[in-house]
Amino acid sequence: MGYGYGIWLIYNSDELKTEHIGHVTVCCFMNKEDSLKLYGDIVEKYGSDADFTLNGKHEFYFSTFYKHDKNNMCSWGYNGTCNKWKGYKKICDKYECDFSSDPHTSMQYEMYPKHLEPMDIKKRKMGCKLVCVDIRSDFPVDWKVIS
């Protein structure tokens, strides 16, 4: 089931350790063709680099986070801010997708909330790169960058 295709901001794996590709979800639940077009539109207007500042206080994200989410996965991670988020939203609004209204990065995904192991860290700013992704798998380790 997963999250379809989407757009992420990925950060260097040395910044935060995860089993999956470390990312900030811009949007998800798209088809492949539209996600690639959206990726191109965003890069054309805003470039492929962005900054993400995470606040360091852990948050929980449940399967109701996105409108089209039918997964049973939950996660924990960190909310934050991105210097280009308002611009991304303007472009994403022209597409059928679930835009992430709260910029965040998930650190751990699980089927059962009791298996989550959240922790707080210091606030930090990270440089990120915009990518288009295939996130159709139910297993986060299988998610992959396609552009």
C-alpha positions as CSV (number, residue, x, y, z in Angstrom):
1,M,0.0,0.0,0.0
2,G,2.6,2.6,1.1
3,Y,2.2,6.3,0.1
4,G,2.2,6.2,-3.7
5,Y,4.7,8.5,-5.4
6,G,5.7,11.8,-3.9
7,I,8.2,14.6,-3.4
8,W,10.7,14.7,-0.5
9,L,13.5,16.8,0.8
10,I,16.3,14.4,1.6
11,Y,19.1,15.2,4.0
12,N,22.6,13.6,4.5
13,S,22.3,10.3,6.4
14,D,25.0,11.6,8.8
15,E,22.6,14.2,10.1
16,L,20.0,11.8,11.5
17,K,20.2,8.0,11.5
18,T,17.2,6.1,10.2
19,E,16.7,2.7,8.6
20,H,14.9,4.4,5.7
21,I,16.1,7.3,3.5
22,G,16.0,10.3,5.8
23,H,13.5,12.8,4.4
24,V,11.0,15.6,4.9
25,T,7.8,14.8,3.0
26,V,6.6,17.6,0.8
27,C,3.7,15.6,-0.7
28,C,2.6,12.0,-1.3
29,F,-0.2,9.8,-2.7
30,M,0.5,10.8,-6.3
31,N,0.9,8.8,-9.5
32,K,4.3,8.5,-11.1
33,E,3.7,10.8,-14.0
34,D,2.2,13.7,-11.9
35,S,4.9,13.4,-9.3
36,L,7.7,13.7,-11.9
37,K,5.9,16.7,-13.4
38,L,5.5,18.3,-10.0
39,Y,9.1,17.7,-9.3
40,G,10.1,19.5,-12.5
41,D,7.8,22.4,-11.7
42,I,9.2,22.9,-8.2
43,V,12.8,22.6,-9.4
44,E,12.2,25.1,-12.2
45,K,10.7,27.7,-9.8
46,Y,12.7,27.1,-6.5
47,G,15.7,24.9,-7.4
48,S,16.5,21.6,-5.9
49,D,18.1,22.8,-2.6
50,A,16.3,23.9,0.6
51,D,17.0,24.3,4.3
52,F,15.0,22.4,7.0
53,T,15.3,23.4,10.6
54,L,13.9,20.7,13.0
55,N,12.8,21.8,16.4
56,G,14.3,18.7,18.2
57,K,11.1,17.9,20.2
58,H,9.7,14.5,19.2
59,E,6.2,14.2,17.8
60,F,3.9,11.2,17.0
61,Y,2.4,10.8,13.5
62,F,-0.5,8.4,13.2
63,S,-2.1,6.9,10.0
64,T,-4.7,9.8,9.9
65,F,-1.9,12.4,9.2
66,Y,-2.7,12.4,5.4
67,K,-6.1,12.5,3.9
68,H,-5.6,9.4,1.7
69,D,-3.7,7.3,4.2
70,K,-5.1,3.8,4.6
71,N,-1.8,2.4,6.1
72,N,-1.7,1.1,9.6
73,M,1.8,2.6,10.1
74,C,2.5,5.2,12.7
75,S,5.8,7.0,13.2
76,W,7.6,9.5,15.4
77,G,9.9,12.3,14.3
78,Y,10.4,16.0,14.5
79,N,8.4,19.0,13.2
80,G,10.3,21.9,11.7
81,T,10.4,24.7,9.2
82,C,11.5,25.0,5.6
83,N,12.6,28.2,3.9
84,K,10.6,27.3,0.7
85,W,7.5,25.6,2.2
86,K,5.0,28.3,1.2
87,G,6.3,28.2,-2.4
88,Y,6.1,24.4,-2.5
89,K,2.5,24.6,-1.3
90,K,1.5,27.0,-4.1
91,I,2.8,24.6,-6.7
92,C,1.5,21.5,-5.0
93,D,-2.0,23.0,-4.8
94,K,-2.2,22.6,-8.6
95,Y,-1.8,18.8,-8.3
96,E,-3.8,16.0,-6.8
97,C,-1.7,15.1,-3.8
98,D,-1.6,15.1,-0.1
99,F,0.6,18.1,0.8
100,S,2.3,17.9,4.2
101,S,0.9,21.0,5.9
102,D,3.4,20.4,8.8
103,P,7.0,20.0,7.6
104,H,8.4,17.1,9.5
105,T,10.8,14.2,9.3
106,S,9.8,10.7,10.6
107,M,12.6,8.8,12.4
108,Q,10.9,5.4,12.9
109,Y,7.8,3.7,11.4
110,E,6.0,0.9,13.1
111,M,2.7,-0.9,13.0
112,Y,2.2,-0.6,16.7
113,P,2.7,2.7,18.6
114,K,4.1,0.9,21.6
115,H,7.1,-0.2,19.5
116,L,8.1,3.5,18.8
117,E,11.2,4.7,20.7
118,P,11.1,8.5,20.5
119,M,13.7,10.9,21.9
120,D,14.4,14.6,21.9
121,I,17.5,16.1,20.3
122,K,18.9,19.6,19.9
123,K,17.4,21.9,17.4
124,R,19.3,21.9,14.1
125,K,19.4,23.2,10.6
126,M,20.0,20.8,7.7
127,G,20.6,21.3,4.0
128,C,18.3,19.2,1.9
129,K,17.9,18.2,-1.8
130,L,14.5,17.9,-3.5
131,V,13.7,14.5,-5.0
132,C,10.9,12.5,-6.5
133,V,10.3,9.2,-4.8
134,D,8.6,5.8,-5.1
135,I,7.0,5.2,-1.7
136,R,4.5,2.5,-2.7
137,S,6.0,-0.2,-0.5
138,D,4.6,-1.1,3.0
139,F,8.3,-1.3,4.1
140,P,10.1,2.0,4.5
141,V,13.5,0.4,3.7
142,D,12.2,-0.3,0.2
143,W,11.3,3.4,-0.6
144,K,13.5,4.8,-3.3
145,V,14.5,8.0,-5.1
146,I,13.5,8.1,-8.8
147,S,14.8,11.5,-9.8
